[in-house]
């Protein structure tokens, strides 16, 4: 389970920086990013399996004092993200 492997890193490396007031950039493999989004947004297993996170397009979160998102993550370039998500969803289709 990728979430179980990601959470120790979240707790030991990312959370301390966030609590110190740092802005954190996470660059990771797609499955690791999906695990982080699943954790942050409380997405179900079935929903996360359908989530396509495009590469190279930043997904921005604002977290409250309890490290909970104030709203869902937002792509910094929504139009490019929408196109990339569509392209990923269509991979392997003819």
C-alpha positions in Angstrom: 0.0 0.0 0.0 1.6 3.2 -1.2 -0.2 5.3 1.4 1.4 3.2 4.2 4.8 3.7 2.7 4.3 7.5 2.1 2.9 8.4 5.5 6.2 7.9 7.5 7.9 10.3 5.1 5.1 12.8 5.4 5.3 12.7 9.2 9.1 12.8 9.5 10.1 15.1 6.7 7.2 17.2 5.4 5.2 17.9 8.5 8.1 19.4 10.5 8.9 21.8 7.7 5.2 22.8 7.4 4.9 23.3 11.1 8.1 25.5 10.9 6.3 27.7 8.4 8.2 26.5 5.3 6.7 26.2 1.9 7.2 22.7 0.8 7.6 21.4 -2.8 7.0 17.7 -3.3 8.3 16.1 -6.5 7.5 12.5 -6.7 6.3 9.5 -8.8 2.6 9.5 -9.7 1.6 6.8 -7.3 3.3 8.6 -4.4 1.5 11.8 -5.3 -1.8 10.0 -5.5 -1.1 8.6 -2.0 -0.4 12.1 -0.7 -3.6 13.5 -2.3 -5.6 10.5 -0.9 -4.3 11.3 2.5 -4.8 15.1 2.3 -8.3 15.0 0.6 -9.6 11.8 2.3 -10.3 10.2 -1.1 -11.6 6.6 -1.2 -9.7 3.8 -2.7 -12.1 3.7 -5.7 -11.9 7.4 -6.3 -8.1 7.6 -6.1 -7.8 4.7 -8.6 -9.5 7.0 -11.1 -7.5 10.1 -10.3 -4.9 11.2 -13.0 -2.3 13.6 -11.8 -0.4 15.1 -14.7 3.3 15.4 -14.6 5.1 18.7 -14.6 2.0 20.8 -13.5 2.2 22.0 -9.9 -0.8 21.0 -7.7 -1.0 23.6 -4.9 -2.5 23.0 -1.4 -3.1 25.5 1.4 -3.2 23.7 4.8 -4.7 25.0 8.0 -3.0 24.8 11.4 -3.9 21.2 11.7 -2.4 20.4 8.3 -5.8 19.8 6.7 -6.5 21.4 3.3 -8.6 24.5 3.4 -9.9 23.3 0.0 -9.0 20.7 -2.6 -5.7 21.1 -4.3 -5.6 23.5 -7.3 -3.4 23.2 -10.4 -1.4 26.3 -11.0 -2.2 26.0 -14.7 -5.8 24.5 -14.8 -6.1 24.5 -18.6 -2.8 22.6 -19.1 -3.7 20.3 -16.3 -7.1 19.5 -17.9 -5.4 18.7 -21.2 -2.8 16.5 -19.6 -5.4 14.7 -17.5 -7.4 14.0 -20.7 -4.2 12.7 -22.4 -3.4 10.4 -19.6 -6.9 9.1 -19.5 -6.8 8.4 -23.2 -3.4 6.5 -23.1 -3.8 3.1 -24.7 -7.1 3.9 -26.3 -7.5 3.9 -30.1 
